[in-house]
Amino acid sequence: MAKDGMFVIIVTVDSQTGQVRNSPDIISRGFIYMRESKELLFQVREKVKDIVHRATGDQLPINQAYIKDNIRDKIGQFLYNKTERRPMVLPVVIEV
């Protein structure tokens, strides 16, 4: 983790519809400088929204563990493809 850093993704999901309520928040420590990586962050946010949309589908109640695993795996691979670094991806799903 010291070399590649950590990447926290906080996403709020509507418990009634399974949709993302607002843009996911991202915290990066030791991975990328946020101000210089606006395009990458935009792509990650869009990808997280898509992952949550696909993971919830018509399934209610929401399976938070499944959503977190999908975000961790897919965003981790996406970040590696873009940067060739593997930060620790920590998804946080808040159901409202």
N, C-alpha and C positions, 0 to 999 in steps of 0.2 A: 504494500500500500504506500510506503514511503516514496517509491519511485513513480507510481502512476496516479496516486491521489484517490480522491473519492468524489462521487457524483450523486447528489441526493435529488430525487424527483418527488415532489409533493403534488398529488393530484386529488381534487375534490370531486366525488362522484355522487350524483343524485340517486338516492336509494329507491325512488319510485320508478325512474326511467332508465337508470343505468348509464346515463350520459354524463360527460365531463361538465361540471358547472362553470368553471372559468379556466383561463389559461394555466397550465401546470407551472408551479414554481420550481426553479432549479437552483441548487446551491452546489458550487464547485470549489473544492479545496485541494490544492496541489495538482490539479489536472490541467485546466485551461484558464486563461485570463478572460473573464466574462465580457469585458468591454471590447476585446479584440475578436470575439468569436460570436458575434450576433447572428450570423447566418447559420452556424452550426446549432446554436441554441434554438433558433426558430424551427429548424428541421427536427430537432429532438422533440420540441413541444408538439408539433404536428404529428409526429410518429407516435407519441404517447397517446394523443387523442384517438388516433386510429386503432392502436392496440387495445385501449379500453373499450372502444365501440365494438370491436370484433370479439373481445373476451366476454362482454356482457350479453350481447345479442338480445334474445328474448328471455334470458334466464334471470328470474327473480326468485329469491333474494340473490344479491351479488356475492360471488365467491371471491373474497379479497385475496386469498392465498394464490388463486389461479391468476388473477390480474397482476399481482406483484411478481410472480414467477415469469410471466410473459414479458413484463416491462424489463425486469433484470436481464433476461436472456437476449431479447431483441435489441434493446438499447445498448447493452454491452457489446454485442456483435457490431451494431451500427457504428458505435464510437471507435471500435478497433479498426473497422474498415476505413474510417475517415482520418484517424490520427495515428494508427499503429501503436496505440497504448491501451492498456486495460485497467481503467480505474475501477474501484469498487463501486458498483451501482446499488444504491439503497433506495428502493421505491417506498413511498409512504402513501397509502390510500386512505383518504378520509371520506367516510360515508355520511351524507347529510340528508 
